[in-house]
Amino acid sequence: LFPRSATNGEYQSFFGLSLNQPLLKGAGPSATMAGIRIAALESDIAYQEYRRQLMLTVATAEASYWNLYLAQEQIRFFTESLQTAEKILRDNRERLEAGKGSQLDVLEAEAGVALRKAKLSDAQQRLYETSARALSLCSDSVLSSNRLIRAVDQPRLRDSTNAFFEVWRAAYELNPEYHVQRFKLMQEANRLGYARNQRLPELNFKGSYGLNGLGETPGESWDDIERGGFPSWSVGLELRVPLAGGIKSANELAAARLRYRAGQHALREVETQMVNSLDTALHKVRSAAESVQGYRTVLGFNQSLFDSALARLEVGKVDSRRVLEIEADLFEARNAVAEALVQCERAELDLELMPGLNIFTGETG
């Protein structure tokens, strides 16, 4: 509504609509949907980051469990080793009292007992440490629970028949690190599309249609509009071209292209690392399984040798020092088998963690 002074003492009013539609710069989904698409991809990235953190937490918990199992087994081995050394010490003392042994045999047995007690004490400390870490993962503490966590499941050998290309395909479908980088590249593609659009000339379609009113009073002026009097319309194109050629938009487009290329290189790097890590993990699983079989063979030999040495010790055909040495070798063999089994579980865990298999995804490879 225009004032009277601007229209020779009459009131002029206008009611209508106008349209301004970009045809080049600012037109199309690359410009209008870029922000929404980037925000949606940011949500996808956040979800994949959540998956990755969840996988790492679960993997840490499982690794801590197998560390706890190994510490328990080592305590069991050291306890049995200490019992054997104490029995040999008692026998040597009885032989010394009966005049059939020497003081040196007693001293050697005492040294063997002391050594095993020291190692058992170290193993108990490792058990407390691994149990405390497991309690931390449960958001608990020794002050509130006043207990040690015990591992009840035993490690086992699995049928390592995973084909490389099957696991590789699963990794491309499930690996969160790969998807994060892929979504980031898609974000850069949207930014590049937007930057290209902003380099176009600004060509807009403009149109308007409305009704005009004129009267001595505002009411009379509005009555003309209600009666549909004095319609007016306009249609046209408006072109705007920067005189300097759009230096800012050109630089932004060049920067967007560089960021997109950097995203492509980053995605290829993730793919290369993923393939190499998968190949290493598969070989690690097979190597760990072979190591278990080899250490079990060594354990069987040392067990037979130890049983024979105990029998010969009873009849005095071997000295106690040799028996303690054989028993120490038996302990090392038993510990090697336990470590190899735990290493096999860790290798399987690494293989599952790489493609993101079976870790709260609801999918398997």
Contacts in CASP RR format, 6 or more apart in sequence:
PFRMAT RR
TARGET T0000
AUTHOR 0000-0000-0000
METHOD contacts of the structure
MODEL  1
LFPRSATNGEYQSFFGLSLNQPLLKGAGPSATMAGIRIAALESDIAYQEY
RRQLMLTVATAEASYWNLYLAQEQIRFFTESLQTAEKILRDNRERLEAGK
GSQLDVLEAEAGVALRKAKLSDAQQRLYETSARALSLCSDSVLSSNRLIR
AVDQPRLRDSTNAFFEVWRAAYELNPEYHVQRFKLMQEANRLGYARNQRL
PELNFKGSYGLNGLGETPGESWDDIERGGFPSWSVGLELRVPLAGGIKSA
NELAAARLRYRAGQHALREVETQMVNSLDTALHKVRSAAESVQGYRTVLG
FNQSLFDSALARLEVGKVDSRRVLEIEADLFEARNAVAEALVQCERAELD
LELMPGLNIFTGETG
1 11 0 8 1.000
1 12 0 8 1.000
1 13 0 8 1.000
1 14 0 8 1.000
1 218 0 8 1.000
1 221 0 8 1.000
2 11 0 8 1.000
2 12 0 8 1.000
2 13 0 8 1.000
3 11 0 8 1.000
4 10 0 8 1.000
4 11 0 8 1.000
6 12 0 8 1.000
7 214 0 8 1.000
9 216 0 8 1.000
10 214 0 8 1.000
10 215 0 8 1.000
10 216 0 8 1.000
10 221 0 8 1.000
11 214 0 8 1.000
11 215 0 8 1.000
11 216 0 8 1.000
11 217 0 8 1.000
11 218 0 8 1.000
11 219 0 8 1.000
11 220 0 8 1.000
11 221 0 8 1.000
12 212 0 8 1.000
12 213 0 8 1.000
12 214 0 8 1.000
12 215 0 8 1.000
12 221 0 8 1.000
13 212 0 8 1.000
13 213 0 8 1.000
13 214 0 8 1.000
13 218 0 8 1.000
13 221 0 8 1.000
13 222 0 8 1.000
13 224 0 8 1.000
13 225 0 8 1.000
14 210 0 8 1.000
14 211 0 8 1.000
14 212 0 8 1.000
14 213 0 8 1.000
14 225 0 8 1.000
15 210 0 8 1.000
15 211 0 8 1.000
15 225 0 8 1.000
16 208 0 8 1.000
16 209 0 8 1.000
16 210 0 8 1.000
16 211 0 8 1.000
17 208 0 8 1.000
17 209 0 8 1.000
17 210 0 8 1.000
18 206 0 8 1.000
18 207 0 8 1.000
18 208 0 8 1.000
19 205 0 8 1.000
19 206 0 8 1.000
19 207 0 8 1.000
19 208 0 8 1.000
20 204 0 8 1.000
20 205 0 8 1.000
20 206 0 8 1.000
20 207 0 8 1.000
21 27 0 8 1.000
21 204 0 8 1.000
21 205 0 8 1.000
21 206 0 8 1.000
22 31 0 8 1.000
22 202 0 8 1.000
22 203 0 8 1.000
22 204 0 8 1.000
22 205 0 8 1.000
23 203 0 8 1.000
23 204 0 8 1.000
23 205 0 8 1.000
23 237 0 8 1.000
24 200 0 8 1.000
24 201 0 8 1.000
24 202 0 8 1.000
24 203 0 8 1.000
25 31 0 8 1.000
25 197 0 8 1.000
25 198 0 8 1.000
25 199 0 8 1.000
25 200 0 8 1.000
25 201 0 8 1.000
25 202 0 8 1.000
25 203 0 8 1.000
26 32 0 8 1.000
26 197 0 8 1.000
26 198 0 8 1.000
26 200 0 8 1.000
27 197 0 8 1.000
28 197 0 8 1.000
30 190 0 8 1.000
30 193 0 8 1.000
30 194 0 8 1.000
30 196 0 8 1.000
30 197 0 8 1.000
31 194 0 8 1.000
31 197 0 8 1.000
31 198 0 8 1.000
34 190 0 8 1.000
34 191 0 8 1.000
34 193 0 8 1.000
34 194 0 8 1.000
35 190 0 8 1.000
35 194 0 8 1.000
37 186 0 8 1.000
37 187 0 8 1.000
37 190 0 8 1.000
38 187 0 8 1.000
38 190 0 8 1.000
38 191 0 8 1.000
41 183 0 8 1.000
41 184 0 8 1.000
41 186 0 8 1.000
41 187 0 8 1.000
41 190 0 8 1.000
42 187 0 8 1.000
44 179 0 8 1.000
44 183 0 8 1.000
45 180 0 8 1.000
45 183 0 8 1.000
45 184 0 8 1.000
48 176 0 8 1.000
48 177 0 8 1.000
48 179 0 8 1.000
48 180 0 8 1.000
48 183 0 8 1.000
49 176 0 8 1.000
49 180 0 8 1.000
51 176 0 8 1.000
51 360 0 8 1.000
51 361 0 8 1.000
52 176 0 8 1.000
52 177 0 8 1.000
52 180 0 8 1.000
54 359 0 8 1.000
54 360 0 8 1.000
55 176 0 8 1.000
55 353 0 8 1.000
55 356 0 8 1.000
55 359 0 8 1.000
55 360 0 8 1.000
56 353 0 8 1.000
57 137 0 8 1.000
58 359 0 8 1.000
58 360 0 8 1.000
59 349 0 8 1.000
59 353 0 8 1.000
59 359 0 8 1.000
60 137 0 8 1.000
61 134 0 8 1.000
61 137 0 8 1.000
62 345 0 8 1.000
62 349 0 8 1.000
63 346 0 8 1.000
63 349 0 8 1.000
64 130 0 8 1.000
64 133 0 8 1.000
64 134 0 8 1.000
64 137 0 8 1.000
65 134 0 8 1.000
65 151 0 8 1.000
65 153 0 8 1.000
66 151 0 8 1.000
66 155 0 8 1.000
66 342 0 8 1.000
66 345 0 8 1.000
66 346 0 8 1.000
67 130 0 8 1.000
67 133 0 8 1.000
67 342 0 8 1.000
68 127 0 8 1.000
68 130 0 8 1.000
68 131 0 8 1.000
68 134 0 8 1.000
68 149 0 8 1.000
68 150 0 8 1.000
68 151 0 8 1.000
69 151 0 8 1.000
69 153 0 8 1.000
69 154 0 8 1.000
69 155 0 8 1.000
69 342 0 8 1.000
70 338 0 8 1.000
70 339 0 8 1.000
70 342 0 8 1.000
71 123 0 8 1.000
71 126 0 8 1.000
71 127 0 8 1.000
71 130 0 8 1.000
71 131 0 8 1.000
72 127 0 8 1.000
72 150 0 8 1.000
72 151 0 8 1.000
73 334 0 8 1.000
73 335 0 8 1.000
73 338 0 8 1.000
74 123 0 8 1.000
74 126 0 8 1.000
74 335 0 8 1.000
74 338 0 8 1.000
75 120 0 8 1.000
75 123 0 8 1.000
75 124 0 8 1.000
75 127 0 8 1.000
77 331 0 8 1.000
77 334 0 8 1.000
77 335 0 8 1.000
77 338 0 8 1.000
78 116 0 8 1.000
78 119 0 8 1.000
78 120 0 8 1.000
78 123 0 8 1.000
78 331 0 8 1.000
79 120 0 8 1.000
81 116 0 8 1.000
81 327 0 8 1.000
81 328 0 8 1.000
81 331 0 8 1.000
82 113 0 8 1.000
82 116 0 8 1.000
82 117 0 8 1.000
82 120 0 8 1.000
84 327 0 8 1.000
85 109 0 8 1.000
85 112 0 8 1.000
85 113 0 8 1.000
85 116 0 8 1.000
85 324 0 8 1.000
85 327 0 8 1.000
86 113 0 8 1.000
88 109 0 8 1.000
88 313 0 8 1.000
88 320 0 8 1.000
88 323 0 8 1.000
88 324 0 8 1.000
89 106 0 8 1.000
89 109 0 8 1.000
89 110 0 8 1.000
89 112 0 8 1.000
89 113 0 8 1.000
91 313 0 8 1.000
91 320 0 8 1.000
92 101 0 8 1.000
92 105 0 8 1.000
92 106 0 8 1.000
92 108 0 8 1.000
92 109 0 8 1.000
92 320 0 8 1.000
93 106 0 8 1.000
95 101 0 8 1.000
95 105 0 8 1.000
96 102 0 8 1.000
96 103 0 8 1.000
96 105 0 8 1.000
96 106 0 8 1.000
105 319 0 8 1.000
105 320 0 8 1.000
105 321 0 8 1.000
108 320 0 8 1.000
108 321 0 8 1.000
108 324 0 8 1.000
109 320 0 8 1.000
109 324 0 8 1.000
112 324 0 8 1.000
127 148 0 8 1.000
128 148 0 8 1.000
131 148 0 8 1.000
131 149 0 8 1.000
132 142 0 8 1.000
134 149 0 8 1.000
135 141 0 8 1.000
135 142 0 8 1.000
135 145 0 8 1.000
135 149 0 8 1.000
138 149 0 8 1.000
155 341 0 8 1.000
155 342 0 8 1.000
155 344 0 8 1.000
155 345 0 8 1.000
156 341 0 8 1.000
157 289 0 8 1.000
157 292 0 8 1.000
157 341 0 8 1.000
157 344 0 8 1.000
158 289 0 8 1.000
158 344 0 8 1.000
158 348 0 8 1.000
160 282 0 8 1.000
160 285 0 8 1.000
160 286 0 8 1.000
160 289 0 8 1.000
162 282 0 8 1.000
162 285 0 8 1.000
162 351 0 8 1.000
164 278 0 8 1.000
164 279 0 8 1.000
164 282 0 8 1.000
166 365 0 8 1.000
167 278 0 8 1.000
167 282 0 8 1.000
167 351 0 8 1.000
167 354 0 8 1.000
167 355 0 8 1.000
167 357 0 8 1.000
167 365 0 8 1.000
168 275 0 8 1.000
168 278 0 8 1.000
168 355 0 8 1.000
169 365 0 8 1.000
170 355 0 8 1.000
170 356 0 8 1.000
170 357 0 8 1.000
170 364 0 8 1.000
170 365 0 8 1.000
171 178 0 8 1.000
171 274 0 8 1.000
171 278 0 8 1.000
171 354 0 8 1.000
171 355 0 8 1.000
171 356 0 8 1.000
172 178 0 8 1.000
173 355 0 8 1.000
173 363 0 8 1.000
174 355 0 8 1.000
174 356 0 8 1.000
174 357 0 8 1.000
174 361 0 8 1.000
174 363 0 8 1.000
175 274 0 8 1.000
175 354 0 8 1.000
175 355 0 8 1.000
175 356 0 8 1.000
176 356 0 8 1.000
177 270 0 8 1.000
177 274 0 8 1.000
178 267 0 8 1.000
178 270 0 8 1.000
178 271 0 8 1.000
178 274 0 8 1.000
181 263 0 8 1.000
181 266 0 8 1.000
181 267 0 8 1.000
181 270 0 8 1.000
182 267 0 8 1.000
184 263 0 8 1.000
184 266 0 8 1.000
185 260 0 8 1.000
185 263 0 8 1.000
185 264 0 8 1.000
185 266 0 8 1.000
185 267 0 8 1.000
188 256 0 8 1.000
188 259 0 8 1.000
188 260 0 8 1.000
188 262 0 8 1.000
188 263 0 8 1.000
189 260 0 8 1.000
191 256 0 8 1.000
191 259 0 8 1.000
191 260 0 8 1.000
192 253 0 8 1.000
192 256 0 8 1.000
192 257 0 8 1.000
192 259 0 8 1.000
192 260 0 8 1.000
193 256 0 8 1.000
194 256 0 8 1.000
195 249 0 8 1.000
195 252 0 8 1.000
195 253 0 8 1.000
195 255 0 8 1.000
195 256 0 8 1.000
195 257 0 8 1.000
196 253 0 8 1.000
196 256 0 8 1.000
198 249 0 8 1.000
198 252 0 8 1.000
198 253 0 8 1.000
199 246 0 8 1.000
199 249 0 8 1.000
199 250 0 8 1.000
199 253 0 8 1.000
201 239 0 8 1.000
201 240 0 8 1.000
201 241 0 8 1.000
202 238 0 8 1.000
202 239 0 8 1.000
202 240 0 8 1.000
202 241 0 8 1.000
203 237 0 8 1.000
203 238 0 8 1.000
203 239 0 8 1.000
203 240 0 8 1.000
204 237 0 8 1.000
204 238 0 8 1.000
204 239 0 8 1.000
204 240 0 8 1.000
205 236 0 8 1.000
205 237 0 8 1.000
206 234 0 8 1.000
206 235 0 8 1.000
206 236 0 8 1.000
206 237 0 8 1.000
206 238 0 8 1.000
207 233 0 8 1.000
207 234 0 8 1.000
207 235 0 8 1.000
207 236 0 8 1.000
208 232 0 8 1.000
208 233 0 8 1.000
208 234 0 8 1.000
209 231 0 8 1.000
209 232 0 8 1.000
209 233 0 8 1.000
210 231 0 8 1.000
210 232 0 8 1.000
210 233 0 8 1.000
211 224 0 8 1.000
211 225 0 8 1.000
211 228 0 8 1.000
211 229 0 8 1.000
211 230 0 8 1.000
211 231 0 8 1.000
211 232 0 8 1.000
212 224 0 8 1.000
212 225 0 8 1.000
212 229 0 8 1.000
212 230 0 8 1.000
212 231 0 8 1.000
212 232 0 8 1.000
213 221 0 8 1.000
213 222 0 8 1.000
213 224 0 8 1.000
213 225 0 8 1.000
213 229 0 8 1.000
213 230 0 8 1.000
214 221 0 8 1.000
214 224 0 8 1.000
214 230 0 8 1.000
215 221 0 8 1.000
215 224 0 8 1.000
224 230 0 8 1.000
274 354 0 8 1.000
277 354 0 8 1.000
278 351 0 8 1.000
278 354 0 8 1.000
278 355 0 8 1.000
281 347 0 8 1.000
281 350 0 8 1.000
281 351 0 8 1.000
281 354 0 8 1.000
282 351 0 8 1.000
284 347 0 8 1.000
284 350 0 8 1.000
284 351 0 8 1.000
285 344 0 8 1.000
285 347 0 8 1.000
285 348 0 8 1.000
285 351 0 8 1.000
287 347 0 8 1.000
288 340 0 8 1.000
288 343 0 8 1.000
288 344 0 8 1.000
288 346 0 8 1.000
288 347 0 8 1.000
289 344 0 8 1.000
291 340 0 8 1.000
291 343 0 8 1.000
291 344 0 8 1.000
292 337 0 8 1.000
292 340 0 8 1.000
292 341 0 8 1.000
292 344 0 8 1.000
295 333 0 8 1.000
295 336 0 8 1.000
295 337 0 8 1.000
295 340 0 8 1.000
296 337 0 8 1.000
298 333 0 8 1.000
298 336 0 8 1.000
299 330 0 8 1.000
299 333 0 8 1.000
299 334 0 8 1.000
299 336 0 8 1.000
299 337 0 8 1.000
300 333 0 8 1.000
301 333 0 8 1.000
302 326 0 8 1.000
302 329 0 8 1.000
302 330 0 8 1.000
302 333 0 8 1.000
303 330 0 8 1.000
303 333 0 8 1.000
305 326 0 8 1.000
305 329 0 8 1.000
305 330 0 8 1.000
306 323 0 8 1.000
306 326 0 8 1.000
306 327 0 8 1.000
306 329 0 8 1.000
306 330 0 8 1.000
309 318 0 8 1.000
309 322 0 8 1.000
309 323 0 8 1.000
309 326 0 8 1.000
309 327 0 8 1.000
310 323 0 8 1.000
312 318 0 8 1.000
313 319 0 8 1.000
313 320 0 8 1.000
313 323 0 8 1.000
351 357 0 8 1.000
352 358 0 8 1.000
352 359 0 8 1.000
353 359 0 8 1.000
355 365 0 8 1.000
357 363 0 8 1.000
357 364 0 8 1.000
357 365 0 8 1.000
358 364 0 8 1.000
END
